[in-house]
Amino acid sequence: MNNPFFSPKGVAVIGASQDAHKLGYGVIRNLLQYRYKGEIYPVNKSAYEIQGLTCFESVEKVPDPVDLAIIIVPANAVAGVLEECGERGIKYVIIVTGGFSETGPEGKKMEEELIEVAGRYDIRMVGPNCIGTIDTHTPVNTTFVVGMPEPGEIGFISHSGAMVAAIIDWAEGSGIGFSRIASLGNQIDVNEIEMTKTIAKDPKTKVITAYIEGVSNGLEFMETAIEAALKKPFLMLKGGHGESGAKAVASHTGALAGSSEAYHAAFKHCGIQEAHTVEEMFEWARAMAWQPLPKGKRVAVLTNAGGPAILAVDALEQAGLEIARLTQKTKDYLTSRLPKAASVNNPVDVLAGSGPATYTLALEALLTDEHVDAVVVIQAPQDWFLPVSLAEVVGEVAGAHQKPVITSIMGRASVGDALKILQKRRIPNVAFPERSASVLSAMIARREWLESDKAPESVNIEINLKTASDAVAQKDWTELLKLYGVRFPQQRIASTLSEAIDEASKINGGVAMKLVSDEVSHKSDIGGVKLNLKGETAIRKAWEEIAEGTVKAGAGMKGVLLQEMISSAREVIVGMVRDEQFGATVLFGTGGTDVELIKDVHTAIAPKNREQVQRLINATKAGVKLKGWRNLPPGDSEALTGVILALSKIAYDFPEITELEINPLCVLPKGEGVYALDVRGDMNRKF
């Protein structure tokens, strides 16, 4: 379907100018210079012609065909011009003009007027305060920025016009080719969600990239992102990792699972791969557009220099990739053909004096090896042969195999022609070899997400919702969790010292005493937790110390919770926070009193199946230890998974619960279950 933002039949530039220093001149220049084949209509009542094109005094006078208007007039005149576009029947408009909501309340009012006018005429708008759109294949460049990217397979969406301008300039000569680019500005109509859908449908776009500073609607964004990521790689750079309002909440979970973590969790859930820098994002994009995804994590390194190879190996291992163990057949083959001093173990070092022919046979052997999933080819600068010769042979050999090849032909002054050959052959090159690890790990993450179980299974926990609703209404979090199958140790509430002594005597073994107070969230901070108490004397002393600490803290004491001591367990934290944008998120990691100090936690969109839970657990050191660590036996991961799924189901069953945390959750050895020791929650908190 024709989309006039990227393939218009005719463009009216309202605010076109004869002044080469004005934006209205730049838009006309770009439409002409970059070979737009449709009709171009400058609109300026004071000019007869601009850059050889006949001017029109108003939109009303513009002839057909015209299906896109670009507005570059003062902010207070935009609404009137938009009305004229509506009367003329133009349904697609790009508003370049700034001075709207980004300037304050008055600008916001003008935006609301634009929305009202557009609604009456069924007009779709990009902007205001944007630089426009580009399609390199149409071709059309509606921006005023000097330059036009090379045609390619990468689509780019940006909330920042300045970022688009920088990318256009940076991309020249970089080997990064673009299909479509969209600057969204204040996005009062077309936003990042709709633009993602548009770019995802474009057959020329093989990879979607984006720079965003927020999302318009978290749940709709995730739905759109999943649909897009199933079709093509979706790479993101997020600006503005702001702190969450969770700083004001009571739980550890609220403090740890802030807005930044929620974005990370949402991106991962949707198959969006989040880059740390602009350059990293486009290195990933180029590789995914040009190369097949690796089938595994085993990487071979082919080099003519030891130092760069060591850097590559270190980076690959740090990124979680494996240095491939070559088959004996491969090593024998290389031994018989490489110089005697060469290394045939991975990394394979052909030495500085070897030429393109040696690289050819070595690369062919590595790509043929069944233990190798990807190859990194490194060449340090030398005067034995020209880099273009290596680029040719790498391109030819790699093209005959379905395994990714990343090159690092190092240097700058001498490698320009070689890079052009690699670009033509669709072989991505990184300036330094250690950057190949980032590229390959992103490609592997893409494959793993595509292969992961994304089935939205509901958690199979049968409960009485009426009873559970009563527990929620009373904020009885312990009772609620019990209804969902979470196990607690023996425990009793005592409101007086005599009750505490009596109730403690009914608990076998050591006793933990914990303050019960509506005013204290972190009881241990004021000495409100006493452990392994035995006998009346110990109970009495603990009560008195807790009471004294509560008074000093200026809080009230309702009594104490007495619990059976649990031994031979590892303490973890499991929590749920409802994010303003993305809904329920679940956190897991190392628990106890130092949870915020250690910060061994990971956040995910509330999981709906066991595979999703397992990925959450495996992302932490706590999860690694639960598999069995040194002298520690494996923990009961099955029971732990059940608790996380129960917490997730509570989140979906009761949207009014904004926080719920178990810390610590004691995980016993495999087969012995888990116990929740301390619970806190909150509901109906305003974001």
N, C-alpha and C positions, 0 to 999 in steps of 0.2 A: 504494500500500500504506500502511495506517495505521501511523504511527510514534508510539508513546506519549510520546516525549520532546517532541513538538510538537503532537500531537492526541490526548491521552488521553481515554478514556471516563470514567475516575474517578481521583481523586488522593487518596492517603493522605498526610497531612502529619504525620510522626512526630517529635514534639518541638514540636508546636503550643503556643502560649503565649497566656495572657490579658494578659500584660505588653506594652504597646504599644512598649516599648523593646527587645524581643527579636526575634531573626530569625524565630522561629516564629510570631510575630504578623504580621510583615510579609508572609510568604508567603501566609497566609490572606487578609490584606487585599487583596493583589494579585489573587489568584484571584477574589475577589468583586468588587472595584472595576473590574477590566478585563474583566468580562462573560464569564468562562469559563462555558460552558453545561453542562459535565459535572458529575458528582457530586464533592463535596469532603468529605473525612473527616478532621477533626482527631483526632490520637491523643495523648492525655495522660491518664494514669491518675488525675491529681489534680483534673481539671476536669470539670464536667458539660456546659458549653457554652462555645464561643469565637466571638465575633462573630456570635451567633445560630445557630451550627451545633452540632449535637449532637456531643459528644466520645465517643471510644471509648477504653477503657482499654488496648487492645493491638491490634496489627495483625490478630491472629487474629479479633477481633470485628468487623472492618470488613466490611460487606456488599458484594456485587457491585452495579454494575460497578466494578472497580478494576484498572487495569493500570499505574499509575505510583505509586511511593512517593518522597517527598522526606524525607530523613533529616537532622534537625537536633538531634542529641543529643551529649553529650560523646564525644570520640574513642575512649575506652576502652570505650564501650558500643555503638559502631557495628556491630561484628562480630556481636554478639548480635542486634541489631535486623535486620541483613541476613539472618541465619539465619531469623528469624521471617517475613521477607518471602518467603524461599524456600519455607518451609512453607505459607504462605498462597497461593502460586502467582503472586506478583507478579514479573514478569520484567524490569521496567525500573525503575531506581532512580537518583535524583539524590542524591549525598551532598554536602551543603552544608558539613558540619563540617570544620574545619581541624585542624591538629595532627598531621599525618602525616609523610610523608617530607621535607616542607619544614622540619621541626624537627630532623631528625637520625636516627640509627640506630634509636632506639626507635620513632619514628614510621614508619620504613620497615618494621619488623617488623609493625606493626599493618596496614599496607597489604598486606603479603604474606598476612596472615590474611584480609583482605577478598577478595583474589583467589582464595584457596582456597575460601572459602564460596561466592562467586559461581560458580565453576567447577562446584561440586557441584549447584547448582540452575539452572544455565544462565541466570544473571541478567546483563543488560547494565547497566553502570554509567557514569554521567557524574560525574566528580570523583575523589576527594574535594577539599575546599578550593576549591569553585567557588560561583557564585551562581545557577546554573540556566539555564533555557532560556526563550525567548519565541517565540511565533508570533502575529503581529498579525492574521492572517487567520482563525485557528481560532475566536476568539482565546484564548490562554492565556499567562499570565505566572507562571512558577514561581519567580521571584526574590523577594527581600525588598527590592529597591531601589525607592524611590519614583519613580513615573513609568512611562509606557508610550509607546514610539515610535509615530508615525503609521504606519498601514498603507502599505506600499510594496513595492518590487521588489528591495531590497538585502538579501542575506544576510550576516551577520557572525559569524565564528568567532574566539574569543579565548582565548589561554592565560592572560590576566590578567582576573580578576574585576573589579578596580578599573577597568580600561580599559572594560569593559562598562558599569559604573555611570556612568562619566564620559560615555560616548557617549549613554546614555539621557537624561541630563540635558541634554547639549549639543544633541542632535537636536531638542529641542522648539522649534518655531518656525523651524527652519533650512531647512525644505523637504526634508530628508532623511527619506525613509520607508523602513522596514525590513520585510522579510518574516519572516525568522527570525534569531534571535540565540542563540548557544550559548557559554557560559563553560565551558571544559574543565578548569580547575584542574590537578590532578596527573595527570589522564588515565591512570589505571591500567588502564582498559579501553578505552572509546571515546576515540580520539585524533583529531588533526587530519586524518589520512588518511580515517578512516571518516566523520567529520563532513563533510568536503568532498564525499564521495560522496553523503551524505544531502541536503545543501543543493543540490548540483548537480541532483538528481532532482526537487526541488521546483518545480512548474510556476509558482508565484507569484514565485519568485526569478529575476530577470533578470541580476543581477550578484552575483558572490561576492566578499566582502572578508574579510580575515583579519589579525589581529595574532598573530604567532607568535614564539617565542623559540628554536625549534629544531624539528627534525622527528624522528619516531620511527624511520623507516627511509627513507633517502634515495632508494633506487632505487624502492621502492614508492610513495613520495610523488610522484616525477616521473611515474610511470606514471598515477597517479590524477589528478595536476594536468593533464597533457596531455589526458586524456579529458574532464575538466571544462571546460578552457579552449576546447576545440573547440566546446562547446555554448554557453558564456556567458562574458563577461569575468571574469577572475580577478585581483583586485588584492590586493597584499600589503604589509604593513608589518612589517619584521623588526626585532625588538629584540635587543640583545646581539650586536653584531658583534665577537665575540672573536677574539683572535689564534690562529693555528694553531700546532700543535706543530712546524710546519715551520721555526720559528726555529732549531731545533737541527740542521737538515740542511745538506748541503754546497752545494747548487746555488742559483743566483740564482732559478731557477724555484720552488724550495721556499719561499724567503723571500717571493716576490711573489704566488704563487698560494695564499694562506692560506685559512682557513675562510670568511672574509667574502667573498672573491672567488669561492669555490666556490658559495656560496649565490646570489650575483648571477648566476653562470653557469647554475646549475640553474634559477633562476626564468625567466631569459630563454629557455632551451632549452624550457621547458614552456609558454611563453606567459603566464606570470604577470608582471604589470606591477608593479614595485616602487616604491612611493611613499616620499617622504622624511619626510612628516608625516601625522598622522591626518587633518587637514583636507584635505590634498591628495588623499589616498586617497578620501575621500568626495565631493570635488568631481568627481574622475574618475568615480566610481561613478554619481553622479547624472546626469552628462552621458551616459554610456554606456547607462544605463537609459532615458533620455528621448529621445535624439537618434540619428539615423542616423550611421554612421561616414563620415567624409569620404573621397571617392574619390581625393584627392590632397592635396598640401601647400600649395596656393595659397589664400591667405586674403585676404579683403577686410575693411577696417575702415571702419565707418560711425560718425561722431561729430558732436557739436556743440561740441567743444572741441579745440584743437590739442595742448595739453600731454599729456592722457591718451592721445590717439591716438599720439603719439610714443613714449610709454612702452610701449604695446601693440606697436607695430611693432618697437621694439628687442628686446622680449622674444620676439616671434615669430621674428625672424631668428636670435636667439641660440639658440633651441630647434631650429633647422634647418628652420623652415617658410619659405615663400616669400610675399612680398607680391605678390598677383596683379596681372598686367598686364591692365587692363580692355580690352575690345574697343573699337574706335572707335565702334561703334554704341552701346554703353553710355554712353560719355563724351558723345556727341552728345545722347543722350536726356536725360542729367542736366543738361547745359549749358542745354538749352531749358526746363528746369523748376525748377532750383534758383536761389536768389538769385544775383545777378551776382558777388558777392564769394566765393561758395562754391567749394570745390576739388572738381573732378570727377576728379582723379587719386587713386589709392589711397594713403593713406586719403582717403575721401570725407568732407569737412567741410561739413555743412549749416548751420553757424553757430548761435550761441546763440539767435537770434530765431526760428528755424524751429520749427514745431509738428509734431504727430503726423502730419498729412497729408504733410508733406515727407519725414519718415522713412519713411512707407509707400511712396511711389513710389520712393525711393532704395533701400530694402531689396528691393523687388520687382525692380528693375533689376539689382541685384548678384546676387541668387539666380538670376536668369535667365541671367546672363552665363556662357558656356561656359568661360571661363578661371578661374572662381571655384569652389572646392571647399567653402569654409566662410566664414561671415561673423561678425565680432565687432561688436556694436552697443553703442556707448558713449553714455551721457548723463551729463554733469556737472550738478550741482545748478543750478537756475535758477528764476525765478518766472514764466515765460511760460505754462507749462501744468503740470498735475499729472502726476507719474510714472506714475500708473495708466493714463493715456491712452496713453502710449507702450507700456506693458506689453500693453495690449489689441491694439494694431495689430501689434506684433512677433509676438505669439502667433498672430494670424490669418494674417499673411503667411507666417510660417515654417511653419505647418501645411500650407500648400499646396505645399510643396517638399520634396524628399528630400535636402536639404543641411543640415548642422548649423548652428545659430545659437546663439551664446553671447552673453549680454548682460552688460553691466557698468553697471547703473543705480547710480551712485555715491551715497554718502551713507548715513545710517542713520535719523535721526529722521523724514525725510520719505518714506521708500521702503517702509515696512512693507506697506501695502496693495498697492503695485505688485508686491512680491515674492510675495505670496499669489496674485495673478493669474498671474504667470509660472509659479509652481509648479503651478497648476491647468492651465495650457496646456503644461506639461512643457518649459519653456524654462529651462535652468540659468543662474543669475546668479552672477557673481563680484564680490566687493566692490570690487576694483581691476582695471583692464583688463589689466595685465601678467600676471595669473594666468590669463587665457584661453589663453596660450601653453602652459602646463603641461597644461591640459585637452585642447587640440587635439592636442598632440604625443602624449599618451597614447592618444587615439582613433586617431591615424594608426599608432602602433606596434601597436595591436591589429589593424588591418586588414592591415598588412604581415606580421604573424606568421601570420594566417589564410591569406594568399596565398603564404607561403613553402613551400619544398619540405621536407616533413617525412618523406619516404620514407627508411626506414632502410637505405639501400643499403650493402652491404658493400664494403670497399675492394678493388679488383681488383688484388692484388699476389700473384703466384705465388712461393712460396718453399719451400725444403726445411726443414720444421719440425724435423727431427732435427738438422740442422746449426745452425739458429738456436737450438735448445735447448742445444746444446753451448756456443755463444757466450755465452748467458745464464748458464749454470752457471759459466763462467770469468770472468764479468763483462767480457767483451771487447766493449765497447759499439761500438767502431769496426767490428769485424767484423759485429756484428749489424746495424748500420745499413746497411752495404754490401750485406748479403743482402736488405735491403728496398729496395734501389735508390738509396740516398743516396750521392752522389759525394764523394770526398775528393781533395785535391790529392796530388801525389807526396809521400810521407812515409816516413821511415825512423827506426828506433830505434837509439840508440847508448848503450852503457853505460860507455864510456871516452872520454877525450879523443881518443885516436888513432882510435877508431871514428868519432867525430863528424866528424873532419877528413876521413876516407876517405869516409863516407856523404854528407857535404855536397857533395863533389866530383862526385857522381853526379846531383845535382839541378840542373836548368837554371835560370839566373837567380838572383835573390836567395833567401836561405834564412831561414826563421823557426825559432828554437830555443826549445823550451819544456821546462821542468822536468818530469820524470816522478817523482812521489813519491806514496806512499799517504797521506802525512800532510798534504799541502797541497792544498786545494781551489781557492783563488783564487791561481794562480801569480803573476799580475802584482803582487799585493800585496807580495811579497817579492823583486821583481825577477827572477822566474823566466821571463820572456818577453823575448826579444831578436829584433828584426825586421830584415829586409832586410840580412842578413849576406852579405858577398862576400869570398871568399878565406880562406886558412888563418889569417892573423893575426886577422881578425875573428871567426872561429870559436873560436880559442883564447881570445881575450879574453872572449867571451860565456860560454864554458864556465866560466872561472875566476870570473867575476862571479856566475853562477848558483850555483856551488858555494859561494861565500862567503856569499851571501844565505841559502842553505838552512841552512848551519851556524848562522848568527846566529839563524835562526828556530827552531833546535832540532829540525829535521826531518831525515829521511834522504833521500838522493838516489839513485834507482835508475838514473838516466841522463837522456837528453834525447830529445825528439821533434823531428826535423828535417823541416820542411815547405817545399814550394814556396810562394813569396810569390804571393798573388793580388792583382792590381791592378784598377782600374775596377769595384770592387764596393761594394755597400752592406751594412753589417753589421746583421743582425737576430738576434733570439733566438727559438728555438723550443724549447719544453719541455713535458714531461708530468709531472704530479703526481697520484698516486692519493689522492683525498680520502676521509676516513673515512666520510662519509655518502653522497656522490654518485658515487664511483668515479673513473674516469679523467677528468681535466681536462687541456686543452691550452692553453698560453700562447703568445702571439705578440706581438712588438713590436720596438722599437729595441734593438739588441744592443750588444755591446762591453763594456768595463770599467765604464762608467758606467750600466749598465742599471738598477741599484737606485736611483741618484740621479735619473735622468731619469724613470723609471717610465712610459714610454710603452708600456704593455703592456695586453693584454686577455686574459681567461680565458674559455674555453667548455668545456662538456661535450665530450669527445673526439668530433670530427665524423666522420660516416660518409658524407658526400657533398660534392661540390665547392661547392655553394651554401653549405653551412654553413661551409666553410673560407673562402670569399670574404667572408662576413659577419664572421668573426673578423679577417681581414686588414684589411678596410675600417674597422674600429672604432678603428684606431690611426693616428697620424701617419706611422709607418713605411709603412703601407699606402697612404696618400695619396701619399707621395713615390715609391713604386714605380710609380705610374701615370704618372710624369713630372712633375718639379717644377723650375721655372725652367730652369736649364741642364742638369739631369740627365735623361738619356733614361729611358724606361720600363724597369723591371726585368723579369726573367723570372718573372712571376707564375705561369705554368703550372708551371714547375719547382718553385717554392716550394710551390705547392699540393700537388704530388706528395710533397714531403718531409713536410708536415704530415699528409697522409693516411697516409703510411708510419709516422709516429710514433704516430698514432692506432691503426693496426692492430696495432702492437707492443703497445700498452697493452691491447687486447682479447685478443691472442694469449697474452700472458704476464702474468697478474694478479699474479705475484710481484714484478714490477718496480714499485717505488713512485715512482721518479723517473728521468727521463732527459732530458738537456738538450744542445742544440747551441747553443753560444755562443762565437764568432759563427758564424752561417751566412752566407756571403758570396753575395749575389744579384748576378749579372752582368746586363748589358743583355739585353733581350728576345731569346730564341733562343739564348743562350749558357749557360744553366743556372745551377746553384748549387753551391757547395762548402761542406762542413762542415769547420770548422777545429779546433774543440775540443769534446770530448764528455765528459760525466760522467754517472754514474748511481748508483742505489742500489736495493736490493731487500730485501724482507721487513722493511722498517722498521716498527716498532710505532707505531701512531698515539698 
